[in-house]
Amino acid sequence: MISILKEEKDYARLFFAGVLNGIGDRFSQVALLALLLQVTGSGLAVGLALAIRVIPFLLFCPLGGLMADRFSRRKILVCTDLGRILFALSFVFVNDVSSVWIVYLSSFFLAAGEAIYAPTRKSAIPLMVKEKNMIKVNSLEQVMVGVVLIGGSFSGGVVTSLFGANFTFFVNGASFLIAAVLLAKLRVLDRERTEESMSKNKKKGSFFIVKDVIFHSSLLLIIFLSELLIPLFNGIDNVLLSVYAVQEFHLGDVGVGIFYGSLGIGLMLSFPVAEKLQNHLMRIALIALMFEGFCIILLSQSQQFWMAIVFLITAAFFSGLCNTCFDTMLMRETPKDKSGLIFGLFTTISNTMIGISMFLAGLATVWMPNRLLGLLGGTGFVISSIFLFSLYYFLKYKKQK
């Protein structure tokens, strides 16, 4: 990992900025949800705060993608980080029920900033990374998520209990500031678009550009369909992770922290394998997706906590492999002058679908046994893998014929 970050110095800045942003956001989220429960005593208030974070991705992700294709990506990343500092610090003014509106307003704008930031950041990676290192860098992205899960979710509760919620809000604001300083030096992202590519993109509407790009490549079509299907079952996992820890294993917040830490460990363990992959990425991704589903099925039926941890780490390992392969193919197949638009669309779809899934999964836990719901979620991964595999070989056969 160190050798790649040394070779790809521009990406290293993007990587560490992402780690800072992610850990700061996780710290703040843990403290904020605890504060909401303390002030309102209502689970509905917590659910509303989480739901509000999903809405901006539907509204602002496409905008972020379009901006990334037309303006300096460096300036977009820096401005969104700086713009989120005030909203991150505003939570210190939440003291009673009358000030809860600050939580909802600031959560909306923080999520809006992330919705613009995410596709811009992802579309920046192919511009700064050598082609030979693309798979390694995308596997490092999974390591970054793992570090955030371990350092943010697992440690956030400890830091909040020791130093108080307001301290974590200041940490989050400081993380945005430091990340902006790191990103401000990425002059490589200021390369101007050619007039020819800009004029082509303006003549064609966004819908037709997306249609041409996606249907031109069978790989992109498969990835597009995966962004519709996989988040539907990912949302179930996200909801059940806390439910398993609290209701099935009776370990409370400690169990939730351990489960999130296990996810992070699994993602980090995928790096040594994923960085060596070069060929047959689609097949590897779909096989990994299938094994992830099997692990989730086994997790749903685990009666002992240590077995659940093993299956969760293994599922996260296969998830890291799958995500690395999908992201690498997406970056290789997407034209660079249209990458912001495509990544913005894919981010919008995945976040919207996972938001819908989490809402429906939350309702389903009321009238369906937790383990049965987990079994259905894991089965959904397996069926999705089989469907995408069949479609991939059908399109491949049709192309050869």
URVENKA-V176966 format. One record per residue. N is the residue number from 0. RES is the residue in three letters. PHI is phi in radians with two decimals (999 if undefined). NEAR is the number of other ideal C-beta (glycine too) atoms within 12 Angstrom. Layout:
n=[N N]
res=[RES RES]
phi=[PHI PHI]
near=[NEAR NEAR]
This chain:
n=[0 1 2 3 4 5 6 7 8 9 10 11 12 13 14 15 16 17 18 19 20 21 22 23 24 25 26 27 28 29 30 31 32 33 34 35 36 37 38 39 40 41 42 43 44 45 46 47 48 49 50 51 52 53 54 55 56 57 58 59 60 61 62 63 64 65 66 67 68 69 70 71 72 73 74 75 76 77 78 79 80 81 82 83 84 85 86 87 88 89 90 91 92 93 94 95 96 97 98 99 100 101 102 103 104 105 106 107 108 109 110 111 112 113 114 115 116 117 118 119 120 121 122 123 124 125 126 127 128 129 130 131 132 133 134 135 136 137 138 139 140 141 142 143 144 145 146 147 148 149 150 151 152 153 154 155 156 157 158 159 160 161 162 163 164 165 166 167 168 169 170 171 172 173 174 175 176 177 178 179 180 181 182 183 184 185 186 187 188 189 190 191 192 193 194 195 196 197 198 199 200 201 202 203 204 205 206 207 208 209 210 211 212 213 214 215 216 217 218 219 220 221 222 223 224 225 226 227 228 229 230 231 232 233 234 235 236 237 238 239 240 241 242 243 244 245 246 247 248 249 250 251 252 253 254 255 256 257 258 259 260 261 262 263 264 265 266 267 268 269 270 271 272 273 274 275 276 277 278 279 280 281 282 283 284 285 286 287 288 289 290 291 292 293 294 295 296 297 298 299 300 301 302 303 304 305 306 307 308 309 310 311 312 313 314 315 316 317 318 319 320 321 322 323 324 325 326 327 328 329 330 331 332 333 334 335 336 337 338 339 340 341 342 343 344 345 346 347 348 349 350 351 352 353 354 355 356 357 358 359 360 361 362 363 364 365 366 367 368 369 370 371 372 373 374 375 376 377 378 379 380 381 382 383 384 385 386 387 388 389 390 391 392 393 394 395 396 397 398 399 400]
res=[MET ILE SER ILE LEU LYS GLU GLU LYS ASP TYR ALA ARG LEU PHE PHE ALA GLY VAL LEU ASN GLY ILE GLY ASP ARG PHE SER GLN VAL ALA LEU LEU ALA LEU LEU LEU GLN VAL THR GLY SER GLY LEU ALA VAL GLY LEU ALA LEU ALA ILE ARG VAL ILE PRO PHE LEU LEU PHE CYS PRO LEU GLY GLY LEU MET ALA ASP ARG PHE SER ARG ARG LYS ILE LEU VAL CYS THR ASP LEU GLY ARG ILE LEU PHE ALA LEU SER PHE VAL PHE VAL ASN ASP VAL SER SER VAL TRP ILE VAL TYR LEU SER SER PHE PHE LEU ALA ALA GLY GLU ALA ILE TYR ALA PRO THR ARG LYS SER ALA ILE PRO LEU MET VAL LYS GLU LYS ASN MET ILE LYS VAL ASN SER LEU GLU GLN VAL MET VAL GLY VAL VAL LEU ILE GLY GLY SER PHE SER GLY GLY VAL VAL THR SER LEU PHE GLY ALA ASN PHE THR PHE PHE VAL ASN GLY ALA SER PHE LEU ILE ALA ALA VAL LEU LEU ALA LYS LEU ARG VAL LEU ASP ARG GLU ARG THR GLU GLU SER MET SER LYS ASN LYS LYS LYS GLY SER PHE PHE ILE VAL LYS ASP VAL ILE PHE HIS SER SER LEU LEU LEU ILE ILE PHE LEU SER GLU LEU LEU ILE PRO LEU PHE ASN GLY ILE ASP ASN VAL LEU LEU SER VAL TYR ALA VAL GLN GLU PHE HIS LEU GLY ASP VAL GLY VAL GLY ILE PHE TYR GLY SER LEU GLY ILE GLY LEU MET LEU SER PHE PRO VAL ALA GLU LYS LEU GLN ASN HIS LEU MET ARG ILE ALA LEU ILE ALA LEU MET PHE GLU GLY PHE CYS ILE ILE LEU LEU SER GLN SER GLN GLN PHE TRP MET ALA ILE VAL PHE LEU ILE THR ALA ALA PHE PHE SER GLY LEU CYS ASN THR CYS PHE ASP THR MET LEU MET ARG GLU THR PRO LYS ASP LYS SER GLY LEU ILE PHE GLY LEU PHE THR THR ILE SER ASN THR MET ILE GLY ILE SER MET PHE LEU ALA GLY LEU ALA THR VAL TRP MET PRO ASN ARG LEU LEU GLY LEU LEU GLY GLY THR GLY PHE VAL ILE SER SER ILE PHE LEU PHE SER LEU TYR TYR PHE LEU LYS TYR LYS LYS GLN LYS]
phi=[999 -1.11 -1.13 -1.17 -1.15 -1.24 -1.26 -1.78 -1.17 -1.13 -1.13 -1.00 -1.11 -1.12 -1.10 -1.21 -1.12 -1.15 -1.10 -1.08 -1.04 -1.14 -1.14 -1.04 -1.17 -1.15 -0.95 -1.12 -1.15 -1.04 -1.17 -1.16 -1.14 -1.14 -1.13 -1.08 -1.12 -1.18 -1.36 -1.76 1.17 -2.11 -1.22 -1.09 -1.09 -1.17 -1.06 -1.15 -1.09 -1.23 -1.15 -1.10 -1.24 -1.45 -1.00 -1.05 -1.14 -1.22 -1.54 -1.87 -1.06 -1.05 -1.10 -1.05 -1.12 -1.11 -1.09 -1.10 -1.42 -2.07 -2.23 -1.14 -1.12 -1.05 -1.16 -1.12 -1.10 -1.13 -1.14 -1.19 -1.16 -1.13 -1.16 -1.53 -1.07 -1.08 -1.19 -1.15 -1.41 -1.13 -1.14 -1.17 -1.58 -1.51 -2.13 -2.62 -1.07 -1.17 -1.85 -1.14 -1.01 -1.09 -1.05 -1.20 -1.14 -1.20 -1.08 -1.09 -1.28 -1.12 -1.20 -1.10 -1.10 -1.15 -1.14 -1.39 -1.18 -1.05 -1.17 -1.13 -1.10 -1.15 -1.27 -1.37 -1.04 -1.10 -1.38 -2.05 -1.95 -1.15 -0.98 -1.15 -1.75 -1.05 -1.16 -1.17 -1.17 -1.20 -1.27 -1.15 -1.07 -1.21 -1.08 -1.04 -1.10 -1.10 -1.08 -1.13 -1.12 -1.29 -1.31 -1.66 -1.17 -1.23 -1.51 -1.02 -1.12 -1.13 -1.10 -1.09 -1.19 -1.43 -2.01 1.64 -1.13 -1.06 -1.07 -1.16 -1.16 -1.19 -1.08 -1.12 -1.08 -1.13 -1.13 -1.12 -1.15 -1.12 -1.08 -1.10 -1.11 -1.09 -1.27 -1.10 -1.60 -1.49 -1.14 -1.08 -1.51 -1.65 -1.01 -1.35 -1.26 -1.25 -1.07 -1.10 -1.17 -1.12 -1.16 -1.13 -1.17 -1.34 -1.19 -1.62 -1.23 -1.04 -1.06 -1.23 -1.09 -1.08 -1.05 -1.10 -1.21 -1.18 -1.41 -1.36 -2.20 -1.13 -1.12 -1.14 -1.12 -1.12 -1.12 -1.04 -1.16 -1.15 -1.21 -1.47 -1.55 -1.07 -1.05 -1.06 -1.66 -1.11 -1.08 -1.09 -1.06 -1.04 -1.26 -1.26 -1.00 -1.26 -1.11 -1.01 -1.09 -1.51 -1.61 -1.59 -1.86 0.98 -1.97 1.03 -1.12 -1.10 -1.11 -1.07 -1.08 -1.14 -1.10 -1.14 -1.10 -1.11 -1.02 -1.08 -1.09 -1.07 -1.12 -1.18 -1.19 -1.27 -1.06 -1.03 -1.47 -1.11 -1.17 -1.60 -1.29 -2.41 -2.01 0.98 -1.13 -1.14 -1.11 -1.09 -1.07 -1.29 -1.14 -1.08 -1.08 -1.13 -1.16 -1.04 -1.08 -1.07 -1.13 -1.19 -1.08 -1.12 -1.06 -1.14 -1.82 -1.20 -1.74 -1.99 -1.10 -1.16 -1.19 -1.07 -1.10 -1.06 -1.18 -1.21 -1.08 -1.15 -1.07 -1.15 -1.03 -1.18 -1.09 -1.07 -1.09 -1.07 -1.09 -1.08 -1.13 -1.07 -1.11 -1.15 -1.11 -1.07 -1.24 -1.31 -1.52 -1.52 -1.02 -1.08 -1.35 -2.11 -1.13 -1.06 -1.09 -1.17 -1.14 -1.09 -1.12 -1.12 -1.15 -1.06 -1.11 -1.12 -1.22 -1.17 -1.14 -1.24 -1.15 -1.08 -1.10 -1.12 -1.11 -1.17 -1.14 -1.07 -1.18 -1.14 -1.14 -1.26 -2.08 -2.21 -1.00 -1.01 -1.22 -1.18 -1.11 -1.11 -1.08 -1.13 -1.10 -1.10 -1.10 -1.08 -1.08 -1.12 -1.12 -1.06 -1.08 -1.09 -1.09 -1.17 -1.06 -1.09 -1.15 -1.05 -1.27 -1.12 -1.16 -1.14 -1.10 -1.11 -1.14 -1.15 -1.18]
near=[26 13 13 26 23 13 19 30 22 32 36 28 32 42 40 28 35 40 32 33 44 36 37 41 40 36 42 46 38 37 39 41 35 29 33 34 22 21 26 27 14 16 15 15 27 29 23 23 36 30 23 29 34 34 27 36 39 28 21 34 41 33 32 44 42 32 28 44 41 27 27 26 42 31 25 39 45 37 24 39 41 24 25 38 32 23 34 40 27 28 41 27 22 32 17 16 17 12 20 30 23 30 41 30 22 35 37 29 28 42 36 29 39 38 38 42 47 40 42 44 46 41 45 42 45 39 36 35 35 18 18 15 29 33 38 35 39 40 39 42 42 44 39 39 37 39 32 35 41 33 33 39 39 31 28 39 29 22 30 33 19 14 18 19 34 25 24 38 40 25 37 43 34 25 35 40 27 26 38 32 21 28 41 24 22 35 18 22 34 22 20 16 27 14 11 12 23 18 13 19 31 18 12 19 14 25 14 18 31 33 20 22 34 30 19 20 25 25 34 34 30 38 41 33 31 39 34 27 31 42 34 31 41 39 32 43 42 34 35 42 39 33 32 41 32 22 21 29 29 14 21 17 24 20 28 34 33 31 41 39 34 37 45 38 31 41 39 33 28 41 35 19 24 40 30 15 31 20 12 18 33 35 24 32 40 39 26 41 42 32 30 43 41 26 37 45 31 28 43 37 23 30 15 14 22 16 20 33 31 21 35 43 34 32 45 42 34 39 40 44 40 45 42 40 41 41 43 41 37 42 35 27 31 39 29 30 29 38 40 47 41 42 46 42 42 42 39 37 32 38 35 29 30 32 32 27 32 33 24 25 33 28 17 23 27 13 12 22 19 32 27 19 35 40 27 29 44 37 25 32 41 31 24 33 36 20 24 37 26 17 25 33 19 17 22 19 12 12 14 9 7]
